Amino acid sequence: MENYLPIVPYVLTILWALICLRIYTMISVENAGQRRLIAIGGSVGAALIYILAANFVTILQAPPAEKPAQNDGRVKIQMKG
């Protein structure tokens, strides 16, 4: 699964663009305003999807943070030998 993570943002963006293109083609040519709004909304949505997916993939690929040592009031002493 880790091999496919880098392409996830691109795939999601392309799928979103295809959905918006389908809606765009369903709107009549006479409704130029609606077509423009769909085109603008689709492009802004695609950009947001790409940014969010890229950030999410980066978070998933980050190494896990190390847990800080628990300090329960005890002192650990090691002898040099």
C-alpha positions, 0 to 999 in steps of 0.5 A: 500500500505504501507504494501507491500513496504518492499517486493518491493526490493525482488520482483524486484530482483527476477523478474530481476533474472528470466529475466536474467535466461531466456536470459541465457537459450536462449544462446547456451551452445557453447557460454560460454563467452556470458553466463558468461557475462549474468550471471555476468551482471545479478548478478550486475544488481540484486544487483543494483536493490535491493540497489536502491529499498531498498533506494527508499522504505526507502525514501517513508517510511520516515516521512515528514520533518517539514517546517521551520517557516517563518521569514517575519520580524515580532516578535511574543510575548506571554504574560505569564499569 
